[in-house]
């Protein structure tokens, strides 16, 4: 048995205990949550759709979850699943 694959030495990584990352890294969700209420562009791809294949949703960032964002513009609100998001552009200064 390879001890590298089955390490029983009791090593516990401490860099992510209690949601605190000691390396100072931030996750995308945290950046977006700090910028709620700002104007954003979400560039998304729906690979199975011809009509909505590559789209840009523009509006105010209303909510952020672990696997979705909510963007609201003058006409509609959109819940966009993270799996479809290519990238997000913040059109204002971000925090």
C-alpha positions in Angstrom: 0.0 0.0 0.0 1.3 3.4 -0.9 1.6 5.6 2.2 1.4 8.8 0.0 -2.1 7.9 -1.1 -3.3 6.7 2.3 -1.8 9.0 4.8 -2.8 8.2 8.3 -0.5 10.7 10.0 -3.4 12.8 11.2 -2.5 15.9 9.1 -5.3 18.5 9.2 -5.0 21.5 7.0 -5.5 24.6 9.1 -5.8 27.2 6.2 -9.6 26.9 6.0 -10.8 26.3 9.5 -13.9 28.3 10.5 -14.1 29.8 7.0 -11.0 31.8 7.5 -8.3 31.5 4.9 -4.9 32.2 6.4 -3.4 32.8 3.0 -5.5 35.9 2.5 -7.3 34.5 -0.5 -10.9 35.5 -1.2 -13.5 33.5 -3.1 -15.5 34.9 -6.0 -18.7 34.7 -3.9 -17.1 37.0 -1.2 -16.0 39.6 -3.8 -19.5 39.7 -5.3 -21.2 39.8 -2.0 -19.1 42.9 -1.1 -20.3 44.5 -4.3 -24.1 44.1 -4.0 -26.0 47.0 -5.4 -23.4 47.7 -8.1 -23.8 47.7 -11.9 -22.5 44.5 -13.4 -22.3 42.6 -16.7 -22.5 38.8 -16.4 -21.2 37.0 -19.5 -22.8 33.6 -19.7 -22.9 30.6 -22.1 -25.8 28.2 -22.4 -24.2 25.5 -24.5 -27.5 23.6 -25.2 -29.4 26.6 -26.4 -29.2 28.2 -29.9 -31.2 31.3 -28.9 -29.3 32.0 -25.7 -26.0 30.5 -26.5 -23.8 33.4 -25.5 -25.5 36.2 -23.6 -24.7 39.3 -21.5 -26.9 40.2 -18.6 -26.5 43.8 -17.4 -28.0 45.3 -14.3 -27.7 45.7 -10.6 -26.2 42.8 -8.6 -29.1 42.0 -6.1 -28.0 38.7 -4.5 -25.2 36.2 -4.5 -25.3 32.6 -3.3 -22.8 29.7 -3.5 -24.1 28.7 -6.9 -26.0 31.6 -8.3 -26.3 35.4 -8.7 -29.3 37.6 -9.1 -29.2 40.6 -11.5 -32.0 43.1 -11.8 -32.5 45.6 -14.6 -35.4 48.0 -15.4 -37.4 45.2 -16.9 -36.6 41.9 -15.3 -34.7 40.0 -12.6 -32.5 37.1 -13.6 -31.3 34.2 -11.5 -28.1 32.9 -13.2 -26.5 29.7 -12.1 -22.8 29.9 -11.6 -22.1 26.9 -13.9 -23.2 29.1 -16.8 -21.1 32.2 -15.9 -18.0 32.8 -17.9 -17.0 36.0 -16.2 -18.5 39.1 -14.5 -17.5 42.7 -15.2 -18.0 45.2 -12.4 -18.8 48.6 -14.0 -18.1 50.6 -10.9 -15.2 50.6 -8.4 -15.3 47.4 -6.5 -14.5 46.6 -2.9 
